[in-house]
Amino acid sequence: MISSKINPAITLEYLCNNRENQNFDRKSSSISELDLANHIAGMANADGGILAVGISNNGEIVGFNSCPDKLNQFRKSVQYLNAEPEIKYEELSVVNVKNEDDTVLLLHIAISLNKLIRNQKDEVYLRRGDSTIKLTDEQIQVLKMDRPDVSFEDELVPYATIDIIDKEVLSIYKQKIDAEDKSDEEVLRARGFLRESIVNGQKLLTKAGVLLFAQDPSIYLPTARIRIVKFDGNEMLPGKDLNIIKDKTFALPLYKAIKEVPEFVHTQLRDSTHLNSEGEFETIPEYPEFTYVEGVTNAVTHRNYVMGGEYIKIFIYNNRMEIRSPGKLAGLVTLENLQTERYSRNRVIARTLTEFGVVRELSEGIPRIYREMKKYFLEEPEFKVTSSDIFILTLKNNYLSRNARQEDDLKKNSAISDNWNNFNETERKILQFLADRDGAKNSEIANFIERSPSTTRKILAELKNKNIIYWNGISQNDPKGKYKIRM
């Protein structure tokens, strides 16, 4: 198999068949040196990436046989730029579309951390999704203001040696980038996560390296944690009325945080079980799983890690979930273009998490959050930035509306619909409660309807005699038994 020696995960099949994206572009050898320079600058000004020259847009290998001089000329195309980005050039021996031995030129382009790369006309280009665009003067000024944030990832962290890494996470990363035969130190150094300090020569992790691979990043970067708080009610109450019922903090390498935090959030949510139009029980989650998984992923990937004292918070109320991420929107992203624009404040982190396979293009994830909420008949997600530069995603569960829909579905059960108008308010509440949980114990129902256990037992007996509900248990005293709606 033909593959890059610099990055073995980049095979010829990938180069020809993979969809172009933020970090990958291909160009025919017919491109001019100036145009190639603009595409190089666009990648360097964004997240870096791989530019394959000698492959057409449709994936055909055209190579350089028809223009052999260009192979060397393209290596010099950076002369059209005001500064030379860090580039590793690589030639792959291939067979072109004419079945001839030929060459493809790969440019492995690093992120320009400290300055914007301009061409000789003083123009600035930026890679955005699968396109390279020329920026306006206003957009250039926005990027210049964001440029200092980028260097944060590259700073060394005192005392953060290779001994603090989470070996499980690094092992997963090595598998993802096809570097299992390399040592941990080789991989970390090759990817720029481990460098020697010019002060004492000690090998230290960068801040990006700590966030991505340290067992507990918060020891070295105190705000690198996520706190999940669940409240009993729709607002947080102060003082003696404090209504927190669950409070848990996670301090994990980012890959594990993206995996484990949503899993814990899921345990704090409630599902609604109702009868659908086919007369079958259907379970609807309080929030579509994708919405909060993507919300957590975006917060972890794009938050401002420089902001002192602030960390990611997830607040779960009775009627909504808020995912609160430190930092205003970065680069060219605004609340108005959030569904289509993409920009990574933490470009090393974003690219690495993409290699892990846990980060999607921002322009793909946000629109899907909208679609998922609509699919489950929930209100559109809300995005806002506070005056203290906290970015908040709010998901509303609209539980009252869901109960109304659940009531309509309950009526589709003939046994229930025939008697619905004869049920009193308490009986209707019990039926909705049973459908919501696919069954419940007497004590749970009593607590919900605020009646004594003995009174509740009498009400349940009447519903049971009407053949509306039944006891699902080995015996009447079965501790695992539940009352359920009869189908």
C-alpha positions as CSV (number, residue, x, y, z in Angstrom):
1,M,0.0,0.0,0.0
2,I,1.3,3.4,-0.9
3,S,1.3,5.8,2.0
4,S,3.0,8.8,3.5
5,K,6.2,8.1,5.5
6,I,5.6,11.3,7.5
7,N,2.0,10.4,8.3
8,P,1.3,6.7,7.5
9,A,-2.5,7.2,8.0
10,I,-2.4,9.2,4.7
11,T,-2.6,6.5,2.0
12,L,-3.0,6.9,-1.7
13,E,-6.5,5.7,-1.4
14,Y,-7.2,8.4,1.2
15,L,-5.7,11.1,-1.1
16,C,-7.8,10.0,-4.1
17,N,-11.1,9.1,-2.5
18,N,-11.5,11.1,0.7
19,R,-13.7,14.1,0.7
20,E,-11.7,17.4,0.9
21,N,-12.1,19.1,4.3
22,Q,-10.6,21.6,6.7
23,N,-7.3,19.8,6.9
24,F,-7.0,18.1,3.4
25,D,-7.0,19.6,-0.1
26,R,-5.9,18.3,-3.5
27,K,-4.8,20.3,-6.5
28,S,-3.9,19.4,-10.1
29,S,-0.3,20.0,-11.2
30,S,-1.8,22.6,-13.6
31,I,-2.3,25.1,-10.7
32,S,-0.1,28.2,-10.8
33,E,2.6,28.8,-8.2
34,L,0.8,31.9,-6.9
35,D,-2.5,30.1,-6.5
36,L,-0.7,27.2,-4.7
37,A,1.0,29.7,-2.4
38,N,-2.5,31.1,-1.5
39,H,-3.7,27.7,-0.6
40,I,-0.6,27.0,1.5
41,A,-1.2,30.3,3.4
42,G,-4.9,29.4,3.8
43,M,-4.0,26.2,5.6
44,A,-1.2,27.7,7.7
45,N,-3.6,30.5,8.8
46,A,-6.2,27.9,9.8
47,D,-5.5,24.5,11.3
48,G,-2.7,23.3,9.1
49,G,-3.1,20.2,7.0
50,I,-2.1,18.2,3.9
51,L,-2.1,19.6,0.4
52,A,-1.8,16.9,-2.3
53,V,-0.6,18.3,-5.7
54,G,-0.9,16.1,-8.7
55,I,-4.4,14.8,-8.0
56,S,-7.4,16.5,-9.6
57,N,-10.5,17.4,-7.7
58,N,-12.3,14.2,-8.8
59,G,-9.4,12.1,-7.4
60,E,-7.7,11.3,-10.7
61,I,-3.9,11.0,-10.4
62,V,-2.5,13.4,-13.1
63,G,1.0,13.6,-11.7
64,F,3.9,15.7,-13.1
65,N,5.0,13.8,-16.2
66,S,3.5,16.5,-18.4
67,C,5.1,19.3,-16.4
68,P,8.2,17.9,-14.7
69,D,9.7,21.3,-14.0
70,K,6.7,22.2,-11.8
71,L,7.7,19.6,-9.2
72,N,10.7,21.8,-8.1
73,Q,8.9,25.1,-8.7
74,F,6.1,24.2,-6.3
75,R,8.7,23.6,-3.6
76,K,9.6,27.3,-4.0
77,S,6.1,28.7,-4.2
78,V,6.4,30.0,-0.6
79,Q,8.5,32.8,-2.2
80,Y,5.2,34.5,-3.0
81,L,4.4,34.7,0.8
82,N,5.6,37.3,3.3
83,A,6.7,34.5,5.7
84,E,7.5,30.8,5.1
85,P,5.2,28.5,7.0
86,E,6.6,25.2,8.4
87,I,6.2,22.7,5.6
88,K,7.5,19.2,5.1
89,Y,7.6,18.2,1.4
90,E,7.2,14.6,0.4
91,E,7.1,12.9,-3.0
92,L,5.0,9.7,-3.5
93,S,5.8,7.3,-6.4
94,V,2.4,6.5,-8.0
95,V,0.9,5.3,-11.3
96,N,-1.1,8.0,-13.0
97,V,-4.4,7.9,-14.9
98,K,-2.5,7.0,-18.1
99,N,-1.0,4.0,-16.3
100,E,2.4,5.6,-16.2
101,D,4.9,5.8,-13.4
102,D,4.6,9.3,-11.9
103,T,4.8,11.4,-8.8
104,V,2.4,13.2,-6.4
105,L,3.7,16.0,-4.2
106,L,2.5,16.1,-0.6
107,L,2.8,19.3,1.5
108,H,2.5,18.8,5.2
109,I,1.7,22.3,6.4
110,A,1.9,23.3,10.1
111,I,-0.2,25.9,11.8
112,S,1.3,29.4,11.8
113,L,1.0,30.1,15.5
114,N,2.3,33.7,15.9
115,K,1.5,35.5,12.7
116,L,-0.9,35.7,9.7
117,I,0.7,34.5,6.5
118,R,0.1,37.0,3.6
119,N,1.0,36.9,-0.1
120,Q,3.0,39.5,-1.9
121,K,-0.2,41.5,-2.5
122,D,-0.7,41.7,1.2
123,E,-3.8,39.5,0.9
124,V,-4.7,37.0,3.6
125,Y,-6.3,33.6,2.7
126,L,-7.9,31.2,5.2
127,R,-8.9,27.5,4.9
128,R,-12.6,27.2,5.8
129,G,-14.2,23.8,5.4
130,D,-13.3,22.5,2.0
131,S,-12.6,25.9,0.5
132,T,-9.9,28.6,0.7
133,I,-11.2,32.1,0.9
134,K,-9.7,35.6,0.7
135,L,-10.5,37.6,3.8
136,T,-11.8,41.2,4.0
137,D,-9.9,43.8,5.9
138,E,-12.5,43.5,8.8
139,Q,-12.0,39.7,8.9
140,I,-8.2,40.1,8.9
141,Q,-8.4,42.3,12.0
142,V,-10.6,39.8,13.8
143,L,-8.1,37.0,13.1
144,K,-5.2,39.2,14.2
145,M,-6.9,39.8,17.5
146,D,-7.4,36.0,18.0
147,R,-3.8,35.1,17.1
148,P,-2.4,35.5,20.6
149,D,-4.8,32.7,21.9
150,V,-3.2,30.2,19.6
151,S,0.2,30.4,21.2
152,F,-1.3,29.2,24.5
153,E,-1.4,25.6,23.2
154,D,2.3,25.6,22.4
155,E,3.6,26.8,25.8
156,L,5.5,24.4,28.0
157,V,4.0,23.4,31.4
158,P,6.5,23.4,34.4
159,Y,6.8,19.9,36.0
160,A,4.6,18.3,33.3
161,T,6.8,15.4,32.3
162,I,5.9,12.4,30.2
163,D,5.3,10.5,33.5
164,I,1.9,12.2,33.9
165,I,0.4,11.0,30.7
166,D,-2.6,8.7,30.5
167,K,-1.1,5.7,28.7
168,E,-4.6,4.4,27.7
169,V,-5.4,7.6,25.9
170,L,-2.0,7.9,24.2
171,S,-2.3,4.2,23.1
172,I,-5.7,5.0,21.5
173,Y,-4.2,8.0,19.7
174,K,-1.2,6.0,18.4
175,Q,-3.7,3.5,17.0
176,K,-5.7,6.3,15.3
177,I,-2.6,7.8,13.6
178,D,-1.1,4.4,12.8
179,A,2.0,4.9,15.0
180,E,1.7,1.8,17.3
181,D,5.3,0.9,16.5
182,K,6.6,4.2,17.9
183,S,7.4,4.9,21.5
184,D,5.3,7.3,23.6
185,E,8.1,9.9,23.6
186,E,8.6,9.6,19.8
187,V,4.9,10.2,19.1
188,L,4.6,13.1,21.6
189,R,7.8,14.8,20.3
190,A,6.9,14.3,16.6
191,R,3.5,15.9,17.1
192,G,4.9,18.8,19.1
193,F,3.4,17.9,22.5
194,L,6.7,17.3,24.2
195,R,9.7,19.6,23.9
196,E,12.9,20.4,25.7
197,S,12.9,23.5,27.9
198,I,15.5,26.0,27.0
199,V,15.8,26.9,30.7
200,N,16.9,23.5,32.1
201,G,16.7,21.1,29.1
202,Q,13.9,19.1,30.8
203,K,11.4,17.4,28.5
204,L,8.1,18.9,29.2
205,L,4.5,18.7,27.8
206,T,3.0,21.7,26.1
207,K,-0.4,23.0,27.4
208,A,-2.1,21.2,24.5
209,G,-0.2,18.0,25.5
210,V,-1.4,18.3,29.1
211,L,-5.0,18.9,28.1
212,L,-5.0,16.0,25.7
213,F,-2.9,13.4,27.4
214,A,-2.4,14.1,31.2
215,Q,-4.2,11.8,33.6
216,D,-5.5,14.9,35.5
217,P,-4.9,18.1,33.5
218,S,-6.4,20.2,36.3
219,I,-3.4,19.7,38.5
220,Y,-1.4,21.8,36.0
221,L,-4.2,23.8,34.4
222,P,-6.7,24.3,37.2
223,T,-9.6,25.4,34.9
224,A,-9.3,22.2,32.9
225,R,-12.4,20.5,34.4
226,I,-16.1,20.1,33.8
227,R,-18.7,20.5,36.6
228,I,-22.2,19.0,36.2
229,V,-24.9,20.3,38.5
230,K,-28.5,19.1,38.6
231,F,-31.1,21.3,40.3
232,D,-34.6,20.5,41.7
233,G,-36.5,23.2,39.9
234,N,-36.1,25.6,37.0
235,E,-33.7,28.0,38.8
236,M,-30.8,27.8,41.3
237,L,-32.0,28.9,44.7
238,P,-29.7,30.6,47.2
239,G,-28.7,30.0,50.8
240,K,-30.7,27.6,52.9
241,D,-33.0,27.0,49.9
242,L,-30.1,25.7,47.7
243,N,-31.7,23.1,45.5
244,I,-28.7,21.1,44.2
245,I,-29.5,17.4,44.0
246,K,-26.4,16.3,42.1
247,D,-22.9,17.8,41.8
248,K,-20.0,16.1,40.1
249,T,-16.7,17.4,38.7
250,F,-14.6,15.7,36.0
251,A,-10.9,16.4,35.5
252,L,-9.9,14.1,32.6
253,P,-7.8,14.2,29.4
254,L,-10.1,15.8,26.7
255,Y,-10.7,12.5,24.8
256,K,-12.0,10.8,28.0
257,A,-14.0,13.9,29.0
258,I,-15.8,13.9,25.7
259,K,-16.7,10.2,26.2
260,E,-17.5,10.1,30.0
261,V,-19.2,13.5,30.6
262,P,-22.1,12.8,28.3
263,E,-22.5,9.3,29.7
264,F,-22.9,10.8,33.2
265,V,-25.3,13.5,31.9
266,H,-27.4,10.7,30.4
267,T,-27.8,9.1,33.9
268,Q,-29.3,12.4,35.1
269,L,-32.0,12.6,32.5
270,R,-35.5,11.1,32.3
271,D,-37.1,9.3,29.4
272,S,-40.7,9.5,28.4
273,T,-42.5,6.3,27.4
274,H,-45.7,6.8,25.5
275,L,-48.1,4.9,23.3
276,N,-47.5,5.7,19.6
277,S,-50.1,5.7,16.8
278,E,-49.4,2.0,16.2
279,G,-50.4,1.2,19.8
280,E,-46.8,0.4,20.8
281,F,-44.8,1.8,23.6
282,E,-42.1,4.3,22.4
283,T,-39.4,5.8,24.5
284,I,-38.4,9.4,23.8
285,P,-35.3,10.8,25.6
286,E,-35.6,14.1,27.5
287,Y,-33.0,15.5,25.1
288,P,-31.7,13.8,21.9
289,E,-28.4,12.3,22.8
290,F,-26.5,13.9,19.9
291,T,-27.4,17.4,21.1
292,Y,-25.6,17.3,24.5
293,V,-22.8,15.0,23.2
294,E,-22.1,17.6,20.5
295,G,-22.5,20.5,23.0
296,V,-20.0,19.0,25.4
297,T,-17.6,18.2,22.5
298,N,-17.7,21.8,21.2
299,A,-17.2,23.2,24.7
300,V,-14.2,21.0,25.3
301,T,-12.7,21.7,21.9
302,H,-13.3,25.4,21.5
303,R,-13.5,26.9,25.0
304,N,-11.0,29.6,26.0
305,Y,-8.5,27.8,28.2
306,V,-6.8,31.1,28.9
307,M,-9.7,32.6,31.0
308,G,-8.6,32.4,34.6
309,G,-11.1,30.9,37.2
310,E,-13.6,29.7,34.6
311,Y,-14.3,26.2,33.6
312,I,-17.0,24.3,31.7
313,K,-20.3,24.0,33.6
314,I,-23.4,21.9,32.7
315,F,-26.5,22.9,34.6
316,I,-29.5,20.6,34.4
317,Y,-32.8,22.1,35.4
318,N,-36.3,20.6,35.3
319,N,-37.1,22.4,32.1
320,R,-33.7,22.9,30.4
321,M,-30.0,22.0,30.2
322,E,-27.3,24.7,29.9
323,I,-23.8,23.9,28.6
324,R,-21.7,26.9,29.6
325,S,-18.3,27.3,28.0
326,P,-15.7,30.0,28.9
327,G,-14.9,32.4,26.0
328,K,-16.7,34.3,23.4
329,L,-17.0,33.0,19.8
330,A,-13.7,33.0,18.1
331,G,-12.4,34.2,14.7
332,L,-15.1,34.9,12.1
333,V,-17.9,32.9,14.0
334,T,-20.9,34.9,15.1
335,L,-24.2,34.0,16.6
336,E,-25.7,34.7,13.2
337,N,-23.4,32.5,11.2
338,L,-22.9,29.8,13.8
339,Q,-24.5,27.1,11.6
340,T,-22.2,27.7,8.6
341,E,-19.0,29.3,9.8
342,R,-16.0,27.4,11.3
343,Y,-13.0,28.6,13.3
344,S,-11.0,26.8,15.9
345,R,-9.5,28.9,18.8
346,N,-7.6,25.8,19.9
347,R,-6.4,24.6,16.6
348,V,-3.9,22.0,17.8
349,I,-6.5,20.5,20.2
350,A,-9.2,20.6,17.5
351,R,-7.1,18.8,15.0
352,T,-5.9,16.2,17.5
353,L,-9.5,15.4,18.6
354,T,-10.4,15.1,14.9
355,E,-7.7,12.5,14.6
356,F,-9.2,10.8,17.6
357,G,-12.4,10.7,15.7
358,V,-14.5,12.5,18.3
359,V,-14.8,15.9,16.7
360,R,-16.8,16.8,13.6
361,E,-16.7,19.8,11.5
362,L,-18.4,22.6,13.4
363,S,-20.5,23.4,10.4
364,E,-21.9,19.9,10.5
365,G,-22.5,19.5,14.2
366,I,-24.5,22.6,15.0
367,P,-27.0,22.2,12.2
368,R,-27.6,18.6,13.3
369,I,-28.4,19.9,16.8
370,Y,-31.2,22.0,15.3
371,R,-32.5,19.0,13.3
372,E,-32.4,16.6,16.3
373,M,-34.4,19.0,18.5
374,K,-37.0,19.5,15.8
375,K,-37.2,15.7,15.2
376,Y,-38.2,15.3,18.9
377,F,-40.7,18.2,18.8
378,L,-38.5,20.3,21.0
379,E,-37.8,24.1,20.7
380,E,-34.8,25.2,18.7
381,P,-31.5,25.3,20.7
382,E,-30.5,28.7,22.0
383,F,-27.0,30.1,21.7
384,K,-25.8,33.3,23.5
385,V,-22.7,35.0,24.8
386,T,-22.9,36.7,28.2
387,S,-21.3,40.0,29.1
388,S,-18.7,38.1,30.9
389,D,-17.8,36.1,27.8
390,I,-19.4,32.8,28.6
391,F,-20.9,31.0,25.6
392,I,-24.1,29.2,26.5
393,L,-26.0,26.5,24.7
394,T,-29.5,26.0,26.1
395,L,-31.6,22.9,25.3
396,K,-35.2,23.1,26.4
397,N,-37.0,19.9,27.1
398,N,-40.5,21.4,26.9
399,Y,-41.8,18.7,29.3
400,L,-45.3,20.1,29.7
401,S,-45.9,20.0,25.9
402,R,-44.5,16.5,25.9
403,N,-47.1,15.5,28.6
404,A,-49.9,17.0,26.5
405,R,-48.7,14.9,23.5
406,Q,-48.4,11.9,25.8
407,E,-52.0,12.4,26.9
408,D,-53.2,12.4,23.3
409,D,-51.2,9.1,22.7
410,L,-52.7,7.5,25.9
411,K,-56.2,8.2,24.5
412,K,-55.3,6.1,21.4
413,N,-55.3,3.0,23.7
414,S,-58.9,1.9,23.3
415,A,-59.3,0.8,26.9
416,I,-58.1,4.2,28.1
417,S,-59.8,6.3,25.5
418,D,-63.2,4.7,26.1
419,N,-62.9,5.7,29.8
420,W,-60.8,8.9,29.5
421,N,-63.6,11.3,30.2
422,N,-64.6,9.2,33.2
423,F,-61.2,9.3,34.8
424,N,-60.7,11.9,37.5
425,E,-57.6,14.1,37.5
426,T,-55.7,11.8,39.9
427,E,-56.3,8.8,37.7
428,R,-55.1,10.6,34.6
429,K,-52.0,11.7,36.4
430,I,-51.3,8.1,37.4
431,L,-51.7,6.9,33.9
432,Q,-49.3,9.5,32.5
433,F,-46.8,8.7,35.3
434,L,-46.9,5.0,34.5
435,A,-46.5,5.7,30.7
436,D,-43.6,8.1,31.4
437,R,-41.7,5.5,33.3
438,D,-43.1,2.3,31.7
439,G,-44.4,1.3,35.1
440,A,-43.9,2.3,38.8
441,K,-44.2,1.0,42.4
442,N,-47.0,2.0,44.7
443,S,-44.7,4.2,46.8
444,E,-43.4,6.1,43.7
445,I,-47.0,6.7,42.5
446,A,-48.1,7.8,46.0
447,N,-45.2,10.3,46.2
448,F,-46.1,11.7,42.7
449,I,-49.8,12.2,43.4
450,E,-49.2,13.3,47.0
451,R,-51.5,10.7,48.5
452,S,-50.9,8.2,51.3
453,P,-49.8,4.7,50.2
454,S,-53.0,3.2,51.4
455,T,-55.2,5.7,49.4
456,T,-53.0,5.2,46.4
457,R,-53.3,1.4,46.6
458,K,-57.2,1.8,46.5
459,I,-57.0,4.0,43.4
460,L,-54.7,1.5,41.7
461,A,-57.0,-1.4,42.6
462,E,-59.9,0.4,40.9
463,L,-57.9,0.9,37.7
464,K,-56.8,-2.7,37.9
465,N,-60.4,-3.9,38.2
466,K,-61.3,-1.9,35.1
467,N,-58.5,-3.8,33.3
468,I,-56.6,-0.6,32.6
469,I,-53.5,-1.5,34.6
470,Y,-51.9,-4.6,35.9
471,W,-49.3,-5.7,38.5
472,N,-46.1,-6.9,36.9
473,G,-44.4,-9.0,39.5
474,I,-43.8,-12.6,40.7
475,S,-46.1,-11.9,43.6
476,Q,-48.0,-8.9,45.1
477,N,-45.1,-8.4,47.5
478,D,-42.4,-8.7,44.8
479,P,-40.0,-5.8,45.6
480,K,-39.1,-5.5,41.9
481,G,-42.8,-5.5,40.8
482,K,-44.4,-2.5,39.1
483,Y,-47.9,-1.4,38.0
484,K,-48.0,-1.0,34.3
485,I,-50.6,0.0,31.7
486,R,-52.3,-2.9,30.0
487,M,-52.0,-3.0,26.2
